[in-house]
Amino acid sequence: MSTNLPEFALSQQERLELAAHLRGTNLVETKMTDEMASDLARVTVDERFIPTRAGDTRLLIVTPKTPADGPRPMVLNIHGGGFVRGYQARDTVFCAHLAVQLDAVVIDLDYRLAPEFPFPTALHEGYDIAVWAVTNAAALGGDPARLAIGGHSAGGNLTAAICLMANESGAFRPVGQVMDYPFLDGITPVEDKLEPHSIFPPARLRAFSVCYAGVEENLYNPLLSPVLAQPEALTGLPPALIITAGLDPLRFEARRYAAMLIDAGIDVSLRNFADADHGFLIAGHSRWREGRATIVAWLAALFNR
């Protein structure tokens, strides 16, 4: 079976030009308010470069300024952007919110981008950083038994894949996984995903997949398309919170993956925001306050078990 995407015939130079276009255009403009940014004054932000198999990986470690009563829970946050668009300041603002609301150490991952670094580079960086966080939890002021992993869009994909890798390796076990409007299916034709009310044009979805996958065969790897994971790979995964947007074409694959996790006996919370579109939670659109409150409440309950 083949997806027959003509974009896979693009040269690397053509892919770089495509990526430059994707990075230079926004479908979702961030609405940054004083309210959203206010948490930055209540945290410290420490830039670090940590060795991974891809080289030194940039992190921002976000920690509350208030004194800790003991080891704090930890969150690894993974930004979106189709694996092509890079870190933005809004990601650190979101991490500051989590750090303050949860009294947590939040690690903001600035992974390498495709097509310069296609699959599985960003995944390997994320997995290696998760291992590093657990191993170095004491130095971070964190609790190695309470590491949650979460991400938005492409970051939701990386979250699912890191948890699948950890489940297989046994090197560590996240206490939970959070996926906001995640990309989880690289093989269903984009035209079959389209939502007429969404902001997403099909060409943009195809371009992200091609840039990240590198070669078409990678689309069939469950670590790129988690909806292809076998049931035995899902057994034993950590609890999951999956947030979907009712106008987002990716909501169908998120529901499919949620059903797969449920069938594997995993504790799953699925929350759909019917009048929201892709990116609403991180960019401050529609019901972003409710979306963030949902994540905070779910993680707080998880950390306090």
Secondary structure by P-SEA (a helix, b strand, c coil): cccccccccccaaaaaaaaaaaaaccccccccccccccccccbbbbbbbbbccccbbbbbbbbbccccccbbbbbbbbbbccccccccaaaaaaaaaaaaaaccbbbbbbcccccccccaaaaaaaaaaaaaaaaacccccccccbbbbbbccaaaaaaaaaaaaaaaaccccccbbbbccccccccccccccccccccccaaaaaaaaaaaacccccccccccccccccccccccccbbbbbbbccccaaaaaaaaaaaaaaaccbbbbbbccccccccccccccaaaaaaaaaaaaaaaaaac
